[in-house]
Amino acid sequence: MFTRRKFIKKIKEIFEKMFFSFTLFPLFMKYAQADDKTAFDMVALQGGKGPDDLFRQGINYLGGMKNFVKKGQKVLVKPNIGWDRSPEYGANTAPELVGAIVKECFNAGASEVYVFDHTCDSWKNCYKNSKIEEYAKNNGAKVVPADSKDYYVKKSIPRGKVLKEALVHKLFLECDVVINVPVLKHHGSASVTGAMKNLMGVIWNRREWHGKDLHQCIVDFATLRKPDLSVLDGWRVMVKNGPRGYSASDAIKYQYLFISTDPVAVDSAGAAVIARENSSIGKPEDIRYIKLARESGLGRTDLDKMNIKRITI
């Protein structure tokens, strides 16, 4: 029986898809039917069975994982595991997405795949309750801690304006390939957290960034090493009370995924998503670290001019 509730739910789903197609990417329509052999700047997906499903479909439009991971290479998959929260909160990266990426790395020939984050809450609880440890290990990854200063080495940041050096996790520097897998969410200090800010999880002293100039420090550190691939998890998006969230109701199940080699571009796309529900965010270019990153040549924010493969499933 087609009830009023089911009717309203169906209408909501239709408008969600319309938003993805026409509001978030209004000028990308000409790319929707582009030849799949085109070199895309980004793949943007919405719908599907889960974020893992979206990734398996989306990575093919960037040449497949073998385009990023070669046989015998060591890979760091860096999700956001910062909070002792279960997946429905949207505080951490979706565990099934992390598992799928780890699996694809091994399928591409990786010799070792590591997963870690320097967490805000107890790392053991974060790893367990986010379910990221479970999914990563089940797919062969080595899930390692980041709670000891011994795991870090001092590294100068030549292009840093405020952040001149930092203690950086050895694996971020030593692995052949870095795949950044942040979760998209609201952040009280940075407005939005995505690809660039997720790299705070590879440094020892996060408080230093907050004590100086958070936005400039995010950009300064982004100049040290650009991840080979950024996969922004927008499946369940915390649109308010971030970065930890008060309840699962702070998150909306948008079912988005953005994949690109350009972290600035995926952060811009992600900011546009959150701005829909949280008007205080403003436009992507209004977020200071995104603006600074563009001005520093770290990536693009002109989404209307980028060649984006848009897929609604």
Order of alpha helices (4+ residues) and beta strands (2+ residues): alpha-beta-alpha-beta-alpha-beta-alpha-alpha-beta-beta-beta-alpha-beta-beta-beta-alpha-alpha-alpha-beta-beta-alpha-alpha-beta
